[in-house]
Amino acid sequence: MTEEPTRSPGKDLGLLILILIILGVVWFASGGADNPPDSPYTNGSKSFKIFSGRDSRDIPKSKYYDKIIISKGNASESSPGSEYIIITSLEERKTVDITGWIFGGWMAEEDEFITVGIPKGVEKPRHGEVNEENEVWLGPGEKAIVTTGETPIGVSFKLNKCFGYLTQFQNFIPDFAILCPVPKEEKWSDDLSESCINFLNTIPRCRVPLSFPFGLETECTEEISEKLNYNYCIDKHARDKDFYIPEWRLYLGLNKELWNNTGETIMLYDSDGLIVDTLSY
């Protein structure tokens, strides 16, 4: 009987060490712990990968690179309702659909790379009604404030000059200018009494009267209640040249802070997974 050759334990150990060295070299060359694998992301029916490392210099650049930029805003805030970053369009003529673009960054309090998509919004929302959400288009010079937390009105939206009415009942961060038409300059019935007109002159813009002077005519109080509110304002002024404010308010709907307070690198990718801009602070 032929004896089987005896394997040398020393040779097996040497082979194992060689394999581990080769694997270590490959791991180091790929970036090691500072360069984890690409992060898969699905945008509607399209699935692609995005770079998820801490160094964005080698990421293929989007056609919107240097045309759409991101800034810190209030990213260092701990409350999700107050934490936001800002997207600004530097395009001079072109309107850009940013729906489904992706933010990537290292999640606050955890060494974990996360991705979150930009939601749809409503260009002219109505108060107290179901609003259909659509793509978010940034026009030349427009910006979008992207807040981590929940929206105060149920949807993301574009600002308009009537929005001041909603600040009476909701809190918006950051706040915005009160631009509603002055009440006395709205169109009123010709037969309003002098006492009604005097009361109208005391009502500040963007305010729904919650009480009326004793003895004021029913016709007066009913007309004021009908016309001094957000929905009536957008119905009557949507065609004004100054109706829209060049700013979107987008909400990610998360219940905890997203970005690190002390330092962060946030990347914005377009719908093809290409880098649009990088923010480090």
Secondary structure, DSSP 8 states (H G I E B T S, - for coil): --------HHHHHHHHHHHHHHHHHHHHHTTGGGS---EEEEETTEEEEE--SS--TTS-B-TTTTTEEEE-TTTT-SSTTT-EEEEEE--SS--EE-TT-EEEEE-TTS--EEEEE---BBSS--TTS----B--EE-TT-EEEEESS--TTSS-EEEETTGGGGGGTS--SS--------GGGS---TT--HHHHHHHTT--TT---S---TT--HHHHHHHHHHSSHHHHHHHHTTSTT-EEEEEEEE---SS--S-SS--EEEEE-TTS-EEEEEE-
